[in-house]
Each structure stands twice: as C-alpha cells, then as structure tokens.
Amino acid sequence: MEYPLLYYKNNLVGMLNLLEVMENHGCYHLVFSSSCTVYGEPNQLPITEEHSIGGNITNVYGKTKYFIEEMLADISHANEKWNIIALRYFNPVGAHPSGLIGEDPTKAFTNIMPFIAQVAIGHKPVLTIFGGDYNTVDGTGVRDYIHVMDLATGHVAALRKLRKQHQRLKAYNLGTGQGVSVLQLVKAFEKVTGTAIPYKIIERREGDITAMFANAELAHQDLGWKAQHTLEEMCTDFWRWQTMNPHGYRAQKEIKMTNGHGH
Ligand SMILES: CC(=O)N[C@H]1[C@@H](OP(=O)(O)OP(=O)(O)OC[C@H]2O[C@@H](n3ccc(=O)[nH]c3=O)[C@H](O)[C@@H]2O)O[C@H](CO)[C@@H](O)[C@@H]1O
C-alpha cells in the first residue's frame, strides 16, 4: 500500500463528513460498501458475518473499511434513528453485460481479473501468479469472485430492506459462496474467451490471504438476495468490456469527438 494517508483521508474523512451532513439533515438510511477484507485471515471457512472483524487486516484499505464499520456501530448505538446496512463484498469482477461500463483498464490496478484480460489482449506479456504453494486445491490463492451485476442487485435488496425494517446496523456478506483458485479462474477465462494466458508462478505477495469465501445465507434469508451469475459470465462480460474498450473510457471519448457526434 503505497499511499496510506490517501486511503485514510479519502475513506475516513470522507465518511465522517458524509455522516455529519446526513445527521444534520435528518437522513439516517445508509448502505455502506464494506469488504471481506475486514475479516482478516479467516479462522473458519466459509466466512459468516459472525466471524470476528479487525484482526490481522493485511492492508490499509481493509483497515479503513473496518474502522468505518466501528464508526457505524458507535453512531447507531448512540442514536437509534440510524438504519444502516454494511455490505461486505467478496471479490467483485466482471462488467456490465452491454460492454459499455467497466473498470477503466488504463488506471493502475493490482487485481487479478483486469490483469488476466490485459495479458489476453496482448498489453502485458505474462500473468504473474503470486504463490503456488498455498494449502489449496492447486497451490494458488482461493477467492470468492462475484459479478458486479450481482453486487448491484445486492444494493437494491439492501435499500428495500432499509425501507421495510429498522435494524439500526446490520452487515451482510455478498459473495457466491464458491471458492475459486487463481488457476481455476485463468482456465475459465481461457475457455470462454478462446484466448491463451501465459503465466508464471512467482513468490507469494505480501499480505495475501490463502483462501477466502463467503457464507452468503444471511443475505439470502434477510434480503431475499442470491448471486445469480456464473464464473463464466464474469469472464465473458469482463472480456466484452475489455475488447470493446481496450483503452478504457479515454478512447471512447476521443473516437466520439473525432466522429463529430460526441455529446
Ligand atoms: C492485498 C490487496 O490488494 N487486497 C485487495 C484485493 O484483494 P485480493 O488480493 O483478494 O484480490 P486480487 O484480485 O488482488 O487477487 C486475487 C487473487 O489473485 C492473485 N493474484 C492477483 C494479481 C496478480 O497479478 N496475480 C495473482 O496471482 C492474488 O494473490 C489472490 O490470490 O482486492 C479486493 C477487492 O477485489 C480488496 O478488497 C482487497 O483489499
């Protein structure tokens, strides 16, 4: 994590300001984007919301999410008007199925799926896999990848819940419940896109967790929500976005302007 202060400033100061403004205006309903990183290195799998949070968090981003959850616990304890849902995202991947909305690949990234796609499209020569000696199905790290469209419906379900029921503060896991290794993800991506992803396995990345996947039953029971999209759809949709926009949003804008019908 190169810029800890930037994360603290953006996430913590931003949240403080938001909560203050909300309180000043009598607005007490909030859906907070939390993260599975609040669990740290899990001591049981799949992870339920009962799992302790805040222990062994390996990066600053995760710490800010944890600190914010603590802040939310304090304000909802102090003032019963608050009605907050914290959604703990597992690993969001994919893109909008139209291919028009996605993660801008020109920005710096460290996440796996954009990296795989950059190798597939030829912008990077080889995927480096961080660690092949984990205690997992094939030695590579295991994660619960979830399609961004499922995350979106999770938010709608959370908003509906806030309208229907006053719970003060409640956290829900948003994941598929399925653990997928890096190599399994690479194979799925190659299969659905018909590309080849050369890779080399290097040493473990500092701070990485061996395996993490959700028990998302609580979201199912309480919010009536369940992830619908398969791993193959996550790959197909991300690949569509990547191939339609190889240079991200910048190229789209430039192309529109040179065609003379940009809005
Ligand atoms: C340490 C870190 O940055 N953690 C963030 C990362 O988690 P997380 O590390 O789970 O997500 P990544 O997409 O970076 O990595 C997923 C898996 O792929 C492996 N991998 C990744 C990139 C690569 O080039 N090669 C490779 O082998 C990793 O070792 C891991 O096993 O993204 C999550 C959101 O999606 C954030 O909530 C986490 O805070």
Ligand as a Chemical Component Dictionary entry (heavy atoms), coordinates in Angstrom:
data_LIG
# 
_chem_comp.id                   LIG 
_chem_comp.type                 NON-POLYMER 
_chem_comp.pdbx_formal_charge   0 
_chem_comp.three_letter_code    LIG 
# 
loop_
_chem_comp_atom.comp_id 
_chem_comp_atom.atom_id 
_chem_comp_atom.alt_atom_id 
_chem_comp_atom.type_symbol 
_chem_comp_atom.charge 
_chem_comp_atom.model_Cartn_x 
_chem_comp_atom.model_Cartn_y 
_chem_comp_atom.model_Cartn_z 
_chem_comp_atom.pdbx_ordinal 
LIG C1  C1  C 0 -3.865  -7.057  -0.778  1  
LIG C2  C2  C 0 -4.930  -6.427  -1.627  2  
LIG O1  O1  O 0 -4.652  -5.658  -2.506  3  
LIG N1  N1  N 0 -6.187  -6.768  -1.316  4  
LIG C3  C3  C 0 -7.318  -6.239  -2.049  5  
LIG C4  C4  C 0 -7.660  -7.193  -3.168  6  
LIG O2  O2  O 0 -7.891  -8.462  -2.590  7  
LIG P1  P1  P 0 -7.419  -9.800  -3.266  8  
LIG O3  O3  O 0 -5.978  -9.974  -3.017  9  
LIG O4  O4  O 0 -8.329  -10.850 -2.769  10 
LIG O5  O5  O 0 -7.762  -9.571  -4.820  11 
LIG P2  P2  P 0 -6.805  -9.654  -6.088  12 
LIG O6  O6  O 0 -7.693  -9.547  -7.270  13 
LIG O7  O7  O 0 -5.678  -8.673  -5.971  14 
LIG O8  O8  O 0 -6.169  -11.111 -6.006  15 
LIG C5  C5  C 0 -6.951  -12.298 -6.102  16 
LIG C6  C6  C 0 -6.029  -13.487 -6.151  17 
LIG O9  O9  O 0 -5.211  -13.407 -7.329  18 
LIG C7  C7  C 0 -3.842  -13.408 -7.011  19 
LIG N2  N2  N 0 -3.167  -12.511 -7.980  20 
LIG C8  C8  C 0 -3.566  -11.207 -8.109  21 
LIG C9  C9  C 0 -2.987  -10.372 -9.062  22 
LIG C10 C10 C 0 -1.948  -10.879 -9.895  23 
LIG O10 O10 O 0 -1.380  -10.186 -10.752 24 
LIG N3  N3  N 0 -1.577  -12.203 -9.711  25 
LIG C11 C11 C 0 -2.156  -13.021 -8.780  26 
LIG O11 O11 O 0 -1.779  -14.187 -8.654  27 
LIG C12 C12 C 0 -3.730  -12.971 -5.564  28 
LIG O12 O12 O 0 -2.567  -13.499 -4.978  29 
LIG C13 C13 C 0 -5.027  -13.553 -4.985  30 
LIG O13 O13 O 0 -4.856  -14.886 -4.629  31 
LIG O14 O14 O 0 -8.822  -6.760  -3.866  32 
LIG C14 C14 C 0 -10.005 -6.711  -3.076  33 
LIG C15 C15 C 0 -11.159 -6.221  -3.934  34 
LIG O15 O15 O 0 -11.320 -7.016  -5.046  35 
LIG C16 C16 C 0 -9.779  -5.732  -1.918  36 
LIG O16 O16 O 0 -10.899 -5.788  -1.077  37 
LIG C17 C17 C 0 -8.512  -6.133  -1.148  38 
LIG O17 O17 O 0 -8.250  -5.171  -0.151  39 
# 
loop_
_chem_comp_bond.comp_id 
_chem_comp_bond.atom_id_1 
_chem_comp_bond.atom_id_2 
_chem_comp_bond.value_order 
_chem_comp_bond.pdbx_ordinal 
LIG C1  C2  SING 1  
LIG C2  O1  DOUB 2  
LIG C2  N1  SING 3  
LIG N1  C3  SING 4  
LIG C3  C4  SING 5  
LIG C3  C17 SING 6  
LIG C4  O2  SING 7  
LIG C4  O14 SING 8  
LIG O2  P1  SING 9  
LIG P1  O3  DOUB 10 
LIG P1  O4  SING 11 
LIG P1  O5  SING 12 
LIG O5  P2  SING 13 
LIG P2  O6  DOUB 14 
LIG P2  O7  SING 15 
LIG P2  O8  SING 16 
LIG O8  C5  SING 17 
LIG C5  C6  SING 18 
LIG C6  O9  SING 19 
LIG C6  C13 SING 20 
LIG O9  C7  SING 21 
LIG C7  N2  SING 22 
LIG C7  C12 SING 23 
LIG N2  C8  SING 24 
LIG N2  C11 SING 25 
LIG C8  C9  DOUB 26 
LIG C9  C10 SING 27 
LIG C10 O10 DOUB 28 
LIG C10 N3  SING 29 
LIG N3  C11 SING 30 
LIG C11 O11 DOUB 31 
LIG C12 O12 SING 32 
LIG C12 C13 SING 33 
LIG C13 O13 SING 34 
LIG O14 C14 SING 35 
LIG C14 C15 SING 36 
LIG C14 C16 SING 37 
LIG C15 O15 SING 38 
LIG C16 O16 SING 39 
LIG C16 C17 SING 40 
LIG C17 O17 SING 41 
# 
